[in-house]
Amino acid sequence: MLEINALIPTDSHALDTVRRKYLKALHEYTWNNVICYYSWWLQKPEANPNAVSINDDDKNWFMNAVYKLDKTKNLDIILHTPWWGISAAESIVHYLRSIFDKSKIRVIIPQMAMSAWTMIACSANKILMWKQSNIWPIDPQIRWMSARWVIEWFQKAKEEIITTPAIMPLRQVLISKYSPDFIIQCIKAKDQTNEIVNKWLQSNMFSKSKKAKKIEQALKVTKFLWDNDTHKEHARHISLNDCKKIWLKVESLEADQTLQDLVLSVHHSYMHTFWMSASIKAIENHLWTAYFKHVPVVQ
């Protein structure tokens, strides 16, 4: 913040100057390509959820960020991101894998990668986190409800009607609130999520394991990330140590002090950019090719 404030009197682009300084420094330290995907959803909860969340339009801006990168180098994706967008996440991963060798893609999580972006982290070769970093459960949310909870509740209601006919009128009233299309949508979202994450884990993060082992590893990770009985709520934070326990290939940023400082500087520079501007989303690379979304908040 002090660095930005010192530049403001003489540099009308002080926010960009400082942020891009640290992006360049991070690239020069790792010699990896760097793409940052940041959203300001935590500090602006009143913003339109569709504007701050992952969506199909984001793929266009990933293509823009990838265009002039050296495709022979590794790719670091730094994420600070909210929920939603299973199909959009799948499309972005397919695109990045078509450009970069999947074994060269690393995800860095300075603070939080939620839901669909946890899925994207699982598509990487490895994940870097701090002790304060978190990923989230991947159970899809349909109309702000857990797809798994809807499925389990519907199944339980059907069983109760069969075993206790007297309860049928009450259960029919509740069941009638959810259309068959909605129940089917929840089932398909659940199956889609599990299938995608399991496939990504086997084809990259666990690809060097023997067949039986990588199937076991991928199943353990997917089951844990999906399990509402374990997490109790979709917003449950999953730590670095939790990730290690379920066999995700996660490394601590604290193990490399220089890398930790550079990632922290990049992270803070985005936080200040959002705080001091109208931006609510950013997709930017180390060459300073950038997309920033500026939209009015919904009161």
N, C-alpha and C positions, 0 to 999 in steps of 0.2 A: 504494500500500500504506500509506504514511504517513497519507494522508487517511482511509482506512478504519479504521486502528488508532486514530486520534484520535477517531473517532465511536463506536466500539464501547462504551466505558463508559456512554454516555448514549443510544445509539440501538441498539435490538435488531435493527433492520433496516438496519444500516450498509451492507451489501453492496448492497442494493436502492437505498438512498438515493444512493450514489455513482454506481452504474451508470446510474440513471435521470436523474441530474443531467446526465451527459454525453450521453445519448440526446436529452434535451430541447435541450441546447446545440447538438448537431449539426443537429437539425431547425430550430432558430431561425437557424442560419447559412445553410443551403441552402434552407429553406422547402419541402423535399421530405418526403414521407412516408418513414419509416424502418422497415424490418422487419429484425431480426437473427435469423439462424439459426446457432446455435453448438452444437458438440459437443465433448466432453471425451475423445475417443478416443485422442489422442496421450499424454496423461498417465495414462490408465487403460486400458491395452491389455488388461487382464484382464476388462474389462466385456463383457457379452454384446454381440456385434457387431450383433445385431438391434435392440438398444436404442439404440446410438449412431449407427446409420446411418439414411439416409433410408428412410421407409416410408410406406405409404398413410395411416396414422394422422396423419402430419404435415400432410396437407392440411386436416384438421379444424382444426388449430391455426393454420394460415395463414388459414383463413376467419375464425377468431376474431380474429386480429391485423388483418385487413383491415376488419372489420365497421364500425367507427366512423371510419375514415380519410376524408379529403377526397379523393374519387375524381377530382377535377379537377386535382389536383396530381401531380407526378412521384413515382415510387417508387424509393427506394434500397434494395436488398437487400444486407445485409452478411453474407458467408458465411465460416464457418470450419468445414469439413465433411469427413466421410469419404466412403466409396465406396458402391456398390450402388444398387439401386432405379431402374432405367431407366424402368419404367412409372410408378412413383411420381413421378419427376422430370417426366415428360411430363404427368402429370395436374395437377401443381402449376403448371406453366407455362401450360397451357390455362386453368386457373382464373384466374390472375393476368391473363392477356391478356383474359379475358372481363370483367374489372373495370376495368383500366387500359388506356389506349391503349398498345400495345406499344412505340411509339417513346418513351414516357415512363419506361420501366423501365431502371434502371441497376444493375449489379452491382458491389459493392466487395469486394475480396479483401485483407484485411489480412495474411493469412499463407498459407492454403492452401484451395483448393477442389478436391476430388478427384473424378475419375471422373464419376459422374452429375451432380455439381454443377458440373463443368467444362462439361457439356452445358447446364445451366441458364444458366451465364455466357454461353454462345454464343447463347442466346435473347434476350439483352438488346440494347438499343440501343448501349450501350458498356460497357466494363469499366474500373474503376479499380484499379490495383495499385501497390505499392511495388517497389523494387528487390529486396526480400527475399521478395516474394509469389510464389506458384507455383500453376499449374493442373497437371492431370495428363493423361496419355493417356486416351482414352475407350473403349479396347477392353474389351468386357464380360468379366467374370470369372464363370465358371460352375464351381461346386464348387471355388473357389479356383484355377482354371486359366484361362488366357487362351483365350477362344473362338477367336480367330484361330489361335493355336498348335495347338489341337486340330484345327481344320479342315485346316491345312496339313500337320500330321503324318499325319492320316488319308489325305489325298490322296497324299502321298509314299509311304506304305505301300502303297497300291493300285498306284501306278506301279511300285514295286519288285517287287511280286508278278508283274506282267505282264512286265516286262523281265528279271527274274531269278527264274524259277520255283523254284529251289533254296532261296530264302529264304522261301518261302511258310509253312512250319511255324512259323518264328520270328515272322513278322509276324502270322499268325493268332492266336497266343497273345496278342500285344499288343493287336490289334484287338478281341479278344473281351472285353477289360476295359471297353470302352465300348459301351454299347447303342446301337442305331440312334436311339432317342429322344433320347439325350444328344447325338449328333452333329447331329441336326436342331435341337435346342435351341440349340446353339452357332451354327449357320448363321443361324437366325432372329434370335438376339440381335445378331449382327454386322450383318445387314441392317437391323434395327430401329434400331440406334444410328446408322448412317450416314444412313439416311433421315430420322430426326428432326432431327439436327444440321444436315444440309444444308438441310432445309426451313426451320428456324428462322433460319438465317443469311440465306437468300435473302429471307425475308419481313420481316426487321427490320434487322439490322445492315448488310446490303448492299442494302437495298431501293431505295435511291436511285440505284444504279448501273444502267447499261443492261443489258438482259436477258443478253446474252452475257457481259458482264463480271461480273455478280453470280453467274452460274453458275460461272464460272472461279474467282472468289474463294471461294465456298462449297466448291467441290470441293477447292481447295488446302488450306483449313483442315481440312476433314474428313479428308482423306487423311493430313495430317501428324499429327493427333491420334490417328488410328487405327493408324498405322504402327509395328508392333513392330520392324521392321528398323531404324528410326531410333532408337527409344527403348530397345530391348533388354529393358526390363522395365516392368511396369505402374506401378511406383512412381517412374518417372523424373520429376523436377521440371522443369517448363517455366516459364521466367522471363518477365519483362516484355519483354525484348528479343527473346526467341524468339517471343513473341506478335506483336510488331510485324512481324517478318520474314515471318510467314505471313498478314499483312494483317488480322488481328483489329483491331478498333477499340478500342485500349487507350490509356488516358491515365495519366500518372504522378501519383500523389498528391503527390510532392515538388514539383510545379508550383504547388501552393497550400498554403503553409505552415500556414495556419489550419485548412483542411480536414484536412490530414495530422495535425495535433495532435489534432483532435477525434476523428477515426477511431481514432487510436492510443489515445486515452483510453478510448473505448468498448471497443475490443478488450481492453485490459489489465483493464478493469473486469469483463469476462466471465471472463477468465482467473482473476482473484482470486475471483470468485463460485464458480467450479467448484472452485478449490483449497481454499477455506475452507468448503465445504458438501458435501452429498451429491448435488448436481445433476450430471447427465451430458449433458443436452441442454436447449437453451433456444430458444424462438421468441417474440420480444417486439417490440413496436412503440414508437414514441416517445411514445405516449399511456399507456404503461406497462401495456397489456394484455399479459399474459404467460402462457406455458405453460412450466413447468420439469418435466423428468422426473427423478425420484429413484428409482433402483433399486439393489438390492444387487449387488455385483460377483460374478461367477462365479469361484470359486477353481479 
